[in-house]
Structures are given as C-alpha cells and as structure tokens.
Amino acid sequence: MEDGVTPTPRSQNPMPQVKENMDKLDTLLKEIRDSRQAVENRLDMITTDMNIMKDDQAKLSDRLKQTKSTVADILPTHDNKNAIVKLQQQMEALQERIEDAEGRSRRNKIHIIRLPEGKEGNNPTQYIETWLQSIAKDKLSIHFVVERAHRIPGRKPIPEPQQDL
C-alpha cells in the first residue's frame, strides 16, 4: 500500500472468468451448430421420404384411374345384375331340392341304439323286424316291412370273464 493502490486478489481478476465464460459460450455455440446440422439432416431425410410417398401416391392414383376406366368399360357389356339374380334363384332352387332330398332320405328310418351285439345272427333284417313286432305288438300296421338293417361299425365289447360258482 505504498502508492495508495491496493492489490487485487487473484480471485478478483476478471480475465480468467471472461476466458472461462468464452469457452462455455464456444462450447454452447458448437452444440447449437451440431444440433442444427442434425435437425437439417433429419429434415432432408423427411423431405426425401415425403417425395417418395408423393411419387407412390401419384402412381397409385394413376393405377386407380386405369382400373376405374377398365371397370367402366366392362360393366356396360355385361348384364351383371340380371346374372346375379338368376344365380341367386338357381341357388335357392337347388337348396330347396337338397333339403327335400335330405328329408326324404330321413323318412321311415329308425335308429336303434344299444342293441346287444351279435344277436341278429346272419339275417339282421329279419331279426329287427321280429324284434320290433315283439316290442310294438299291436301298434305296427300289417304292412310293416323292414327293407334293410345294418350295424354301424364300432368296437365290439370285451367279453367279461366267467366266474366259476
């Protein structure tokens, strides 16, 4: 303190602080530039993708116009509505015929369940006719006839072992 000037402590020297702030600003500016470049690159990619999609959409639009004109050319030459109506009528008639045939095939059929195996012997038709007459007695008409009788193939039961008494 000889001249009346007081020495400034080193921590109060503004130069290192300014240099540090400048370095921070340079780093921040570099990060901003990098981010800007990344955004610009991404925008370029998006623009390219959009151009490709516009081209694809234009191609699809042209294809749709071609398809519409082709269909418009074909439709007047064919009487599709009448053809469809005729096909529906034929289909309905065939369905009725099928239902009738199925109904006729089911008429006068008897399905007997759990009739013991092997009782019919060599003539299942005669056995069933006799068996039905015996259980129905007076309820069957005189004209009752069994035309066919058969078994549905299945497993034969395992004979039970006989026990000696």
C-alpha positions in Angstrom: 0.0 0.0 0.0 2.6 2.3 -0.8 1.1 4.2 -3.6 -2.4 4.1 -2.3 -3.2 1.3 -4.7 -4.5 -1.8 -3.0 -3.5 -5.0 -4.7 -6.4 -7.0 -6.0 -6.6 -10.6 -5.0 -6.2 -13.1 -7.8 -9.7 -14.4 -7.4 -11.0 -11.0 -8.3 -9.0 -10.8 -11.6 -11.7 -10.7 -14.3 -9.6 -12.2 -17.1 -9.8 -15.9 -16.2 -13.5 -15.6 -15.6 -14.0 -14.0 -19.0 -11.9 -16.7 -20.7 -13.9 -19.4 -18.9 -17.2 -17.8 -20.0 -16.0 -17.5 -23.6 -15.0 -21.2 -23.6 -18.5 -22.1 -22.3 -20.1 -19.9 -25.0 -17.9 -21.5 -27.7 -19.0 -25.0 -26.4 -22.6 -23.9 -26.4 -22.3 -22.5 -29.9 -20.7 -25.7 -31.2 -23.6 -27.7 -29.6 -26.1 -25.5 -31.2 -24.5 -25.8 -34.6 -24.3 -29.6 -34.2 -28.0 -29.7 -33.2 -28.9 -27.5 -36.1 -27.0 -29.7 -38.5 -28.7 -32.8 -37.1 -32.1 -31.2 -37.5 -31.3 -30.2 -41.1 -30.2 -33.7 -41.9 -33.4 -35.1 -40.4 -35.4 -32.6 -42.3 -33.6 -33.7 -45.5 -34.5 -37.3 -44.8 -38.1 -36.4 -44.1 -38.3 -34.4 -47.3 -36.9 -37.3 -49.3 -39.4 -39.7 -47.7 -42.2 -37.3 -48.5 -41.2 -37.0 -52.1 -41.1 -40.8 -52.4 -44.5 -41.1 -50.9 -45.8 -38.4 -53.3 -44.5 -40.4 -56.2 -46.1 -43.6 -54.9 -49.4 -41.8 -54.3 -49.3 -40.4 -57.9 -48.6 -43.9 -59.3 -51.5 -45.3 -57.2 -53.8 -42.6 -58.3 -52.9 -43.3 -62.0 -53.5 -47.0 -61.4 -56.8 -46.3 -59.8 -57.9 -44.2 -62.7 -56.9 -47.0 -65.1 -58.8 -49.6 -63.1 -61.9 -47.4 -62.9 -61.9 -46.9 -66.7 -61.4 -50.6 -67.2 -64.3 -51.5 -64.9 -66.5 -48.8 -66.6 -65.7 -50.3 -70.0 -66.5 -53.9 -68.8 -69.7 -53.2 -66.9 -71.9 -52.0 -69.7 -71.1 -55.1 -71.8 -72.3 -57.5 -69.1 -75.7 -57.6 -67.5 -74.3 -58.5 -64.1 -77.4 -57.6 -62.1 -79.6 -60.0 -64.1 -77.0 -62.7 -64.0 -76.6 -62.4 -60.2 -80.4 -62.5 -59.7 -80.6 -65.6 -61.9 -77.8 -67.3 -60.0 -79.5 -66.5 -56.7 -82.7 -68.0 -57.9 -80.9 -71.1 -59.1 -79.1 -71.4 -55.8 -82.4 -71.1 -53.8 -84.0 -73.8 -56.0 -81.0 -76.1 -55.5 -81.1 -75.5 -51.8 -84.8 -76.5 -51.7 -84.0 -79.6 -53.7 -81.2 -80.6 -51.3 -83.4 -80.1 -48.3 -86.2 -82.2 -49.9 -83.7 -85.0 -50.8 -82.3 -84.9 -47.2 -85.8 -85.0 -45.7 -86.9 -87.9 -48.0 -83.7 -89.9 -47.1 -84.5 -89.5 -43.4 -88.1 -90.6 -43.6 -89.1 -94.0 -42.3 -85.7 -94.6 -40.7 -85.3 -95.9 -37.3 -82.0 -95.7 -35.4 -81.8 -98.2 -32.6 -79.1 -97.6 -30.0 -77.5 -100.1 -27.6 -79.0 -103.2 -29.2 -76.7 -106.1 -28.0 -74.0 -107.1 -30.4 -74.3 -110.4 -32.3 -78.0 -111.1 -31.5 -79.1 -110.6 -35.2 -77.1 -113.5 -36.5 -76.8 -113.8 -40.3 -80.1 -112.0 -41.1 -80.2 -108.6 -39.4 -83.3 -107.5 -41.4 -85.4 -110.5 -40.2 -84.1 -110.1 -36.6 -85.1 -106.3 -36.5 -88.5 -107.0 -38.0 -89.3 -109.7 -35.4 -87.8 -107.6 -32.6 -89.9 -104.5 -33.5 -93.1 -106.6 -33.8 -92.5 -108.1 -30.4 -91.9 -104.8 -28.6 -94.6 -102.8 -30.5 -97.2 -105.6 -30.7 -100.5 -104.0 -31.9 -99.0 -100.6 -32.7 -97.5 -101.6 -36.0 -99.5 -101.9 -39.2 -99.9 -105.2 -41.1 -97.9 -103.7 -43.9 -94.9 -103.1 -41.7 -91.7 -104.3 -43.5 -88.1 -103.8 -42.8 -86.3 -103.3 -46.1 -82.8 -103.0 -44.8 -81.0 -103.4 -41.5 -77.3 -102.9 -40.7 -74.9 -102.1 -37.9 -72.7 -99.1 -37.8 -69.2 -100.4 -37.4 -67.8 -100.0 -33.9 -65.8 -101.7 -31.3 -67.1 -105.0 -30.1 -67.4 -105.2 -26.3 -64.7 -107.2 -24.4 -66.3 -110.3 -23.1 -66.4 -110.4 -19.3 -64.6 -113.3 -17.7 -66.9 -116.0 -16.5 -66.7 -116.8 -12.8 -66.9 -120.4 -11.6 -69.5 -120.8 -8.9 
